[in-house]
């Protein structure tokens, strides 16, 4: 099974046999990879059709809204809480990060970087919100309501008292170095703890 680069990084850094909560689990592809590694994986997903696909594959997924429903999970109930490509869709990303850090001993967060040079160029030279590989739909059809950058996320993590354990950056499928990642990375992955 082929994983998106952010999911592949997460899957390769979760300790086999861990308890994992995948928030916004989509079609469950990460959950399947982690289950193969012997993890006890649970998921929460807002889209009913995605929940049905997950359940039909034998995955333990509930339909719910992470903006509200994470409050129902116990403190440090999971070894890892995962939020991939969802933070920017949350009503309050700051509150979402607090909940992730409360629920998981470690937290993985991935997101599209709105400071990527293509995004900047589209705004500067075209005067329009971009449609790119990492932002594939028009501004009026996107679920992205908060435009986060690598620098913004680092600041938010510091404000929340989170320790950045690891970070990874990608341009398409290709990993890139940390230097200049705010302008060069299309998306980022952070591993956090508190």
DOVO-65116 format. One line per field, with one value per residue: residue number from 0; residue in three letters; y negated, x negated, z negated of N, C-alpha, C in turn. Coordinates in Angstrom, 3 decimals. Atoms other than C-alpha are relative to their C-alpha. Layout:
N
nr = [NUM	...]
rest = [ALA	...]
nyy = [Y	...]
nxx = [X	...]
nzz = [Z	...]
cayy = [Y	...]
caxx = [X	...]
cazz = [Z	...]
cyy = [Y	...]
cxx = [X	...]
czz = [Z	...]
% end
This chain:
194
nr = [0	1	2	3	4	5	6	7	8	9	10	11	12	13	14	15	16	17	18	19	20	21	22	23	24	25	26	27	28	29	30	31	32	33	34	35	36	37	38	39	40	41	42	43	44	45	46	47	48	49	50	51	52	53	54	55	56	57	58	59	60	61	62	63	64	65	66	67	68	69	70	71	72	73	74	75	76	77	78	79	80	81	82	83	84	85	86	87	88	89	90	91	92	93	94	95	96	97	98	99	100	101	102	103	104	105	106	107	108	109	110	111	112	113	114	115	116	117	118	119	120	121	122	123	124	125	126	127	128	129	130	131	132	133	134	135	136	137	138	139	140	141	142	143	144	145	146	147	148	149	150	151	152	153	154	155	156	157	158	159	160	161	162	163	164	165	166	167	168	169	170	171	172	173	174	175	176	177	178	179	180	181	182	183	184	185	186	187	188	189	190	191	192	193]
rest = [UNK	UNK	UNK	UNK	UNK	UNK	UNK	UNK	UNK	UNK	UNK	UNK	UNK	UNK	UNK	UNK	UNK	UNK	UNK	UNK	UNK	UNK	UNK	UNK	UNK	UNK	UNK	UNK	UNK	UNK	UNK	UNK	UNK	UNK	UNK	UNK	UNK	UNK	UNK	UNK	UNK	UNK	UNK	UNK	UNK	UNK	UNK	UNK	UNK	UNK	UNK	UNK	UNK	UNK	UNK	UNK	UNK	UNK	UNK	UNK	UNK	UNK	UNK	UNK	UNK	UNK	UNK	UNK	UNK	UNK	UNK	UNK	UNK	UNK	UNK	UNK	UNK	UNK	UNK	UNK	UNK	UNK	UNK	UNK	UNK	UNK	UNK	UNK	UNK	UNK	UNK	UNK	UNK	UNK	UNK	UNK	UNK	UNK	UNK	UNK	UNK	UNK	UNK	UNK	UNK	UNK	UNK	UNK	UNK	UNK	UNK	UNK	UNK	UNK	UNK	UNK	UNK	UNK	UNK	UNK	UNK	UNK	UNK	UNK	UNK	UNK	UNK	UNK	UNK	UNK	UNK	UNK	UNK	UNK	UNK	UNK	UNK	UNK	UNK	UNK	UNK	UNK	UNK	UNK	UNK	UNK	UNK	UNK	UNK	UNK	UNK	UNK	UNK	UNK	UNK	UNK	UNK	UNK	UNK	UNK	UNK	UNK	UNK	UNK	UNK	UNK	UNK	UNK	UNK	UNK	UNK	UNK	UNK	UNK	UNK	UNK	UNK	UNK	UNK	UNK	UNK	UNK	UNK	UNK	UNK	UNK	UNK	UNK	UNK	UNK	UNK	UNK	UNK	UNK]
nyy = [1.170	1.220	1.068	1.369	0.172	0.328	-1.203	-0.946	0.444	-0.299	-1.456	-0.509	0.493	-0.501	-1.241	-1.129	-0.408	1.175	0.406	1.183	0.609	0.705	0.990	0.355	-1.151	-0.163	-1.358	-0.965	-0.583	-0.005	-0.965	-1.336	-0.177	-0.130	-1.297	-1.005	0.094	-0.491	1.076	0.077	1.278	0.483	1.168	0.869	0.599	0.738	-0.401	-1.283	-0.971	-0.456	-0.874	-1.284	-0.695	-0.483	-1.083	-1.168	-0.598	-0.509	1.015	0.555	1.428	0.593	1.269	1.081	1.271	0.160	1.294	-0.170	-1.330	-0.416	0.223	-1.238	-0.978	0.214	0.530	-0.962	-1.289	-0.605	0.271	0.996	0.605	0.393	0.927	0.201	0.859	0.379	1.137	1.222	-0.034	0.081	1.301	0.637	-0.835	0.093	-0.905	-1.356	-0.432	-0.296	-1.290	-1.053	-0.166	-0.561	-1.374	-0.864	0.246	0.639	0.458	0.314	0.951	0.392	1.040	0.699	1.232	1.092	0.928	-0.569	1.030	0.024	0.712	1.408	0.513	0.124	1.196	1.212	0.300	-0.241	0.634	-0.980	-1.148	-1.004	-1.411	-0.672	-1.420	-0.148	0.713	-0.352	0.516	1.461	0.568	-0.095	-1.400	-0.626	-0.116	0.720	1.278	0.672	-0.129	-0.172	-0.147	-0.696	0.919	0.148	-1.195	-0.024	0.973	-0.557	-1.072	0.639	0.641	-1.052	-0.752	-1.285	-0.218	-0.601	-1.140	-0.208	0.697	-0.428	0.921	-0.616	0.685	-1.151	-1.266	0.089	0.665	1.109	0.358	0.983	1.356	0.638	-0.793	0.837	0.391	-1.097	-1.193	0.026	-0.390	-0.298	-0.974	0.237	-0.892	0.853	-0.548	1.004]
nxx = [-0.855	0.782	-0.454	0.484	1.264	-0.190	-0.476	1.116	0.871	-0.684	-0.034	1.345	0.466	-0.862	0.521	-0.917	-0.743	-0.522	-1.401	0.009	-1.264	0.153	-1.078	-0.166	0.694	-0.310	-0.301	0.607	1.231	1.004	-0.435	0.329	1.448	0.344	-0.535	0.976	1.140	-0.432	-0.545	-1.428	-0.297	-1.383	-0.118	-1.168	-0.127	-1.263	-0.712	-0.673	0.420	1.340	-0.168	-0.493	1.124	0.900	-0.649	-0.078	1.338	0.249	0.644	-0.809	-0.144	-1.284	-0.272	0.006	0.622	1.145	-0.088	-0.810	-0.030	1.231	-0.196	-0.517	1.073	0.732	1.363	1.066	-0.630	0.664	1.427	0.107	-1.173	0.433	-0.874	0.695	-0.628	-1.303	0.100	-0.432	-1.453	-0.596	-0.569	1.010	1.196	0.697	-0.700	0.206	1.329	-0.092	-0.683	0.897	1.060	-0.619	-0.445	1.131	1.309	0.671	-0.958	0.474	-0.850	0.492	-0.853	0.577	0.685	-0.517	1.083	0.788	0.287	-1.025	-1.143	0.393	0.062	-1.364	-0.586	0.724	-0.004	-1.316	-1.030	-1.059	0.322	0.549	-0.366	1.293	-0.040	-0.375	-1.276	-0.506	-1.325	-0.151	-0.225	-1.396	-0.377	0.923	-0.354	1.047	-0.511	1.104	1.181	1.126	1.336	0.938	0.344	-1.188	-0.196	1.055	-0.404	-1.141	0.514	0.691	-1.028	-0.732	0.921	0.292	1.387	0.095	0.918	0.494	-0.737	0.332	-0.551	-0.102	-0.429	-0.575	0.355	1.422	0.361	0.935	0.698	-0.666	0.395	-0.891	-1.218	-1.205	-0.269	0.218	-0.813	-1.428	-0.661	0.889	-0.422	0.641	-0.250	0.006	-0.356	-0.109]
nzz = [0.000	-0.131	0.889	-0.228	0.732	1.416	0.689	0.048	1.095	1.265	0.186	0.288	1.292	1.077	0.563	-0.171	1.186	0.707	-0.128	-0.856	-0.404	-1.268	-0.038	-1.404	-0.587	-1.419	-0.468	0.910	-0.524	1.067	1.005	-0.505	0.111	1.416	0.459	-0.446	0.918	1.302	0.838	0.305	-0.638	-0.013	-0.849	0.041	-1.329	-0.120	-1.218	0.181	-1.015	0.376	1.170	-0.519	-0.666	1.050	0.745	-0.890	-0.001	1.335	0.834	1.077	-0.283	0.343	-0.657	0.968	-0.347	0.906	0.683	1.223	0.595	0.675	1.438	0.577	0.143	1.261	0.002	-0.296	-0.295	-1.150	-0.127	-1.062	-0.626	-1.344	-0.729	-1.276	-0.997	0.545	0.918	-0.676	-0.156	1.337	0.369	0.860	0.003	1.282	0.927	-0.517	0.408	1.438	0.165	-0.481	0.992	1.204	-0.263	-0.345	0.615	-1.134	-0.991	-1.342	-0.719	-1.324	-0.581	-1.144	0.385	-0.813	-0.335	-1.099	-1.009	-1.057	0.570	0.037	-1.378	-0.521	0.607	-0.382	-1.428	-0.591	0.809	0.280	0.844	-0.908	-0.087	-0.144	0.385	1.411	0.170	-1.332	-0.366	0.066	1.325	0.420	0.195	0.948	1.415	0.741	0.487	0.685	-0.836	0.911	-0.570	0.880	1.091	0.856	0.812	1.017	1.025	0.738	0.865	1.125	0.829	0.704	0.849	-0.630	-0.425	-1.334	0.074	-1.359	-1.041	-1.349	-0.997	-1.316	-1.219	-0.698	0.655	0.321	1.254	-0.135	1.228	0.862	-0.370	-0.964	-0.175	-0.015	-1.389	-0.937	0.274	-0.329	1.244	1.120	1.003	1.299	1.117	1.186	1.311	1.050]
cayy = [0.000	-3.411	-6.196	-9.954	-11.198	-12.710	-9.483	-7.399	-9.501	-9.141	-5.384	-4.893	-6.796	-5.212	-2.496	0.894	2.041	-1.506	-2.844	-5.445	-7.831	-9.001	-12.189	-12.972	-9.493	-9.778	-6.442	-4.780	-4.183	-5.215	-3.134	-0.066	-0.598	-1.016	2.029	4.063	2.859	4.307	0.999	0.628	-2.112	-4.062	-6.744	-9.673	-11.058	-13.621	-12.253	-9.443	-7.765	-7.626	-6.135	-3.421	-2.598	-2.316	-0.138	2.131	2.742	3.761	0.490	-0.976	-4.406	-6.614	-9.472	-12.694	-16.259	-16.676	-20.325	-19.084	-15.379	-15.165	-16.455	-13.008	-11.214	-10.678	-12.482	-10.577	-7.796	-7.128	-6.828	-8.909	-11.309	-11.944	-14.886	-14.761	-17.529	-18.629	-21.364	-24.089	-22.989	-23.193	-25.960	-26.735	-25.170	-26.423	-24.559	-21.508	-21.393	-21.594	-18.631	-16.581	-17.164	-16.261	-13.028	-11.686	-11.259	-12.204	-14.039	-14.110	-17.071	-17.570	-20.500	-22.318	-25.234	-28.384	-30.204	-27.953	-30.008	-28.938	-30.205	-33.468	-33.854	-33.217	-35.923	-38.392	-38.052	-36.741	-38.426	-35.225	-32.433	-29.602	-26.154	-23.958	-20.323	-20.864	-23.170	-21.458	-23.265	-26.866	-29.144	-28.900	-25.086	-24.446	-23.236	-25.210	-28.042	-28.868	-29.507	-28.153	-28.399	-26.507	-29.586	-30.070	-26.465	-26.663	-29.784	-28.065	-25.015	-27.265	-29.210	-25.931	-24.679	-21.849	-20.420	-19.735	-16.270	-15.943	-17.807	-16.880	-18.929	-17.980	-19.474	-17.090	-13.581	-14.751	-15.440	-18.741	-20.116	-22.299	-25.340	-27.661	-25.241	-28.073	-29.081	-25.752	-23.178	-22.423	-20.640	-19.873	-17.146	-17.784	-15.331	-17.033	-16.242	-18.114]
caxx = [0.000	-1.343	-1.101	-1.273	-4.705	-3.365	-1.551	-4.630	-6.749	-4.163	-3.786	-7.561	-7.895	-5.052	-6.336	-4.841	-2.180	-1.209	2.287	3.063	5.961	6.168	8.231	9.701	8.686	10.308	10.273	8.196	5.027	2.766	4.822	4.341	0.567	0.406	2.620	0.121	-2.546	-0.531	0.854	4.250	5.639	8.872	10.204	12.584	13.885	16.567	17.477	20.040	18.999	15.367	16.469	18.393	15.319	13.177	15.642	16.047	12.267	12.599	11.271	12.536	13.781	16.534	18.219	17.515	16.338	12.852	13.594	16.072	15.599	11.960	13.121	14.714	11.356	9.306	6.068	3.089	5.461	3.250	-0.443	0.023	2.678	2.446	3.915	2.909	3.831	6.713	5.415	6.149	9.800	10.370	12.569	9.887	6.516	5.074	7.722	7.337	3.604	4.311	6.680	4.205	1.477	3.893	5.143	1.796	-1.561	-2.999	-1.235	-1.813	-0.446	-0.809	0.504	0.098	-2.316	-0.608	-3.978	-5.284	-6.831	-4.177	-1.441	-3.314	-3.878	-0.220	0.831	-1.886	-1.854	1.637	3.514	5.466	5.603	3.566	4.535	1.454	0.526	0.918	3.970	5.831	9.200	10.345	10.670	14.469	14.513	11.722	12.203	9.093	10.266	6.968	3.862	0.998	-2.711	-5.681	-6.687	-3.112	-2.940	-6.292	-5.053	-1.771	-3.634	-5.832	-2.800	-1.129	-4.230	-4.728	-8.162	-8.941	-10.494	-10.901	-9.930	-9.902	-9.273	-8.225	-7.981	-5.605	-6.835	-10.399	-11.748	-13.573	-15.994	-14.847	-16.742	-14.298	-11.411	-8.924	-9.283	-10.292	-8.009	-4.600	-3.676	-5.161	-4.959	-5.668	-5.988	-5.201	-4.991	-4.139]
cazz = [0.000	0.972	-1.590	-1.101	-2.219	-5.470	-6.357	-5.498	-7.890	-10.631	-10.096	-10.206	-13.498	-15.478	-17.784	-16.826	-19.279	-20.308	-20.923	-18.234	-17.651	-14.027	-13.956	-10.552	-9.408	-5.966	-4.144	-6.881	-4.872	-7.775	-10.174	-7.965	-7.862	-11.635	-12.206	-10.148	-12.609	-15.485	-16.709	-18.379	-16.125	-16.557	-14.257	-14.235	-10.940	-10.115	-6.657	-6.869	-3.594	-4.770	-8.090	-6.199	-4.061	-7.175	-9.039	-5.983	-6.220	-9.862	-11.252	-14.509	-13.398	-14.786	-13.038	-14.862	-14.683	-16.132	-16.952	-19.579	-20.183	-21.284	-24.662	-25.188	-25.094	-28.276	-29.102	-27.660	-26.551	-23.516	-22.872	-19.718	-18.469	-14.713	-12.810	-9.155	-6.722	-8.983	-11.312	-8.751	-8.597	-12.360	-13.755	-16.369	-15.498	-18.798	-20.805	-18.547	-19.297	-23.037	-22.735	-20.686	-23.253	-26.050	-24.445	-23.156	-24.834	-21.440	-18.628	-14.885	-12.921	-9.169	-7.144	-3.832	-4.160	-2.925	-2.784	0.013	2.825	5.374	3.071	2.551	6.304	7.147	4.716	5.675	9.437	10.140	7.323	6.726	4.199	5.696	6.866	6.400	5.729	2.002	2.351	5.214	5.121	5.559	2.548	2.532	2.531	0.020	-3.528	-4.528	-6.735	-8.491	-6.426	-8.501	-7.701	-9.099	-11.123	-12.388	-13.559	-15.330	-17.160	-18.096	-19.432	-21.588	-22.830	-23.848	-25.671	-23.188	-22.499	-18.832	-18.869	-15.087	-11.940	-8.251	-5.129	-1.610	1.852	3.593	2.797	2.171	-1.329	-1.712	-4.292	-7.208	-5.953	-4.210	-4.722	-5.302	-1.635	-0.093	-1.746	-0.271	-3.476	-6.869	-9.507	-13.180	-16.068	-19.379	-23.061	-26.235]
cyy = [-1.232	-1.098	-1.347	-0.177	-0.328	1.222	1.038	-0.362	0.354	1.494	0.545	-0.450	0.361	1.340	1.124	0.391	-1.149	-0.137	-1.344	-0.460	-0.826	-0.914	-0.548	1.074	0.256	1.428	1.082	0.594	0.017	1.030	1.427	0.274	0.210	1.314	1.131	0.015	0.415	-1.065	0.189	-1.386	-0.271	-1.242	-0.781	-0.757	-0.643	0.478	1.413	1.063	0.547	0.926	1.379	0.795	0.578	1.208	1.264	0.708	0.529	-0.976	-0.559	-1.520	-0.446	-1.292	-1.079	-1.207	-0.269	-1.335	0.112	1.294	0.473	-0.179	1.268	1.059	-0.305	-0.598	1.140	1.405	0.745	-0.334	-1.107	-0.495	-0.572	-0.902	-0.339	-0.802	-0.449	-1.256	-1.275	-0.044	-0.141	-1.403	-0.799	0.893	-0.037	0.931	1.459	0.523	0.304	1.380	1.160	0.302	0.568	1.482	0.950	-0.348	-0.695	-0.348	-0.229	-0.933	-0.262	-0.992	-0.569	-1.335	-1.130	-1.056	0.542	-1.022	-0.048	-0.748	-1.495	-0.605	-0.191	-1.238	-1.277	-0.355	0.180	-0.675	0.920	1.060	1.145	1.327	0.704	1.472	0.164	-0.710	0.164	-0.527	-1.519	-0.455	0.184	1.435	0.697	0.088	-0.750	-1.368	-0.792	0.273	-0.001	0.154	0.769	-0.891	-0.199	1.199	0.102	-0.957	0.532	1.105	-0.587	-0.636	1.023	0.838	1.377	0.049	0.657	1.078	0.253	-0.862	0.430	-0.919	0.643	-1.009	1.117	1.257	-0.046	-0.677	-1.129	-0.319	-1.076	-1.435	-0.579	0.711	-0.858	-0.428	1.183	1.196	-0.207	0.458	0.457	1.049	-0.309	1.114	-0.828	0.806	-1.157	0.705]
cxx = [-0.900	0.614	-0.492	-1.271	0.186	0.451	-1.112	-0.960	0.628	-0.038	-1.377	-0.532	0.918	-0.565	1.009	0.645	0.611	1.510	0.022	1.423	-0.281	1.208	0.117	-0.633	0.322	0.345	-0.694	-1.322	-1.122	0.361	-0.352	-1.499	-0.417	0.525	-0.949	-1.230	0.390	0.537	1.499	0.428	1.490	0.045	1.266	0.001	1.374	0.848	0.565	-0.424	-1.394	0.065	0.461	-1.114	-0.952	0.582	0.076	-1.347	-0.388	-0.702	0.981	0.053	1.394	0.172	0.065	-0.723	-1.106	0.024	0.762	-0.298	-1.293	0.106	0.487	-1.074	-0.813	-1.389	-0.989	0.559	-0.669	-1.487	-0.237	1.379	-0.492	1.048	-0.712	0.863	1.408	-0.047	0.579	1.511	0.727	0.542	-1.000	-1.233	-0.768	0.625	-0.173	-1.366	-0.039	0.608	-0.882	-1.081	0.540	0.290	-1.166	-1.260	-0.917	1.077	-0.714	1.009	-0.655	0.986	-0.649	-0.568	0.433	-1.058	-0.892	-0.144	1.036	1.250	-0.291	0.020	1.398	0.684	-0.662	0.185	1.366	1.131	1.151	-0.487	-0.406	0.753	-1.304	0.152	0.492	1.305	0.782	1.379	0.049	0.371	1.422	0.453	-0.860	0.592	-1.004	0.525	-1.057	-1.273	-1.248	-1.301	-0.873	-0.356	1.175	0.158	-1.062	0.346	1.150	-0.468	-0.694	0.998	0.750	-0.902	-0.326	-1.464	0.042	-1.072	-0.672	0.814	-0.539	0.718	-0.064	0.382	0.500	-0.306	-1.405	-0.230	-0.984	-0.601	0.772	-0.282	0.909	1.319	1.256	0.358	-0.057	0.918	1.449	0.823	-1.032	0.639	-0.777	0.390	-0.213	0.257	0.151	0.005]
czz = [0.000	-0.864	0.501	-0.814	-1.486	-0.785	-0.119	-1.133	-1.339	-0.278	-0.387	-1.366	-1.172	-0.463	0.200	-1.327	-0.781	0.170	0.724	0.264	1.245	0.175	1.416	0.862	1.466	0.343	-0.818	0.459	-1.044	-1.061	0.422	-0.131	-1.451	-0.583	0.403	-0.892	-1.418	-0.930	-0.225	0.466	-0.017	0.878	-0.264	1.326	0.123	1.181	-0.133	1.001	-0.321	-1.207	0.461	0.671	-1.036	-0.721	0.856	0.122	-1.381	-0.921	-1.022	0.144	-0.409	0.789	-1.067	0.536	-1.012	-0.727	-1.318	-0.744	-0.651	-1.509	-0.703	-0.238	-1.256	0.205	0.212	0.214	1.142	-0.049	1.022	0.409	1.331	0.623	1.307	0.973	-0.430	-0.849	0.610	0.234	-1.342	-0.265	-0.833	-0.055	-1.319	-1.034	0.421	-0.439	-1.493	-0.235	0.455	-1.026	-1.310	0.177	0.255	-0.769	1.007	1.019	1.324	0.649	1.354	0.602	1.253	-0.476	0.934	0.326	1.117	1.124	1.112	-0.476	-0.023	1.403	0.585	-0.551	0.518	1.474	0.653	-0.756	-0.362	-0.979	0.923	-0.006	0.335	-0.350	-1.423	-0.346	1.302	0.390	-0.173	-1.401	-0.492	-0.253	-1.055	-1.402	-0.874	-0.418	-0.766	0.794	-0.859	0.791	-0.987	-1.193	-0.959	-0.920	-1.090	-1.152	-0.851	-0.951	-1.231	-0.960	-0.851	-0.904	0.547	0.410	1.383	-0.071	1.347	0.948	1.354	0.975	1.380	1.063	0.905	-0.794	-0.599	-1.345	0.272	-1.363	-0.768	0.428	1.077	0.213	0.064	1.418	0.960	-0.194	0.424	-1.198	-1.012	-0.910	-1.269	-0.960	-1.260	-1.264	-0.968	-1.337]
% end
